[in-house]
Amino acid sequence: MTDVDQSGKAALRRQGKTDVIDAEAVGYAVRSGRATAMAKTSDGPVEMLRLFKLA
């Protein structure tokens, strides 16, 4: 799973903001290799504290 950072945010603001534009931008970023960030995992100390708070 790949997470897409928001480095092109200023360019998207100039074009307008719609879900279609966002989806296309994500698709292009993944295909071009610019989307290199990894998605957050659901383990570790932050997740443990979230579960304690939930309980």
N, C-alpha and C positions, 0 to 999 in steps of 0.2 A: 504494500500500500504506500502510496506517495502522497505527501502533504504539499500543497502549493503555497509558497509564501506570497506576500502581497507587495512585491517590489515594484510592480507596474501600476500601482494605485493612482498616481498622478495622471498617467496616460488614460486610464479608464475614466477618470473624472472629466477630462477634456472631451471624451467621446460621449458622455452621458452614462447613466447607470441603469442597466436593465439586467435581468437574469440571463437573457440570451447572450448579451455581450460578455458577462462573467463566465458563462459556460464555455463560450468559444475561446476566451482568453486562457482558461484553465486547460482546455484541450490542446491549444498551441504550445503552452508552457510544458506540458507533459511530453508531447511529441518531440519538441526541440531539445529537451534535456535540461531546461532551465529550472524545472520543478524537482529539486534534489533534496528537499527537506523530508525528514522521516516523520510519519504521524506519531502522535504521542501514544505511549503505552499506558495501559491501565494497571500498572503496578508501581511499586516504589513508595517512598515516604509520603508523598502528597496524597496518593490514592488511599493509603492506610489511614491517614488523618480524616479523609473524606468519609470513609466507612465508619470510623469511630463516631464522627459527628452524626452520621445517619442513624446509628444505633442509639 
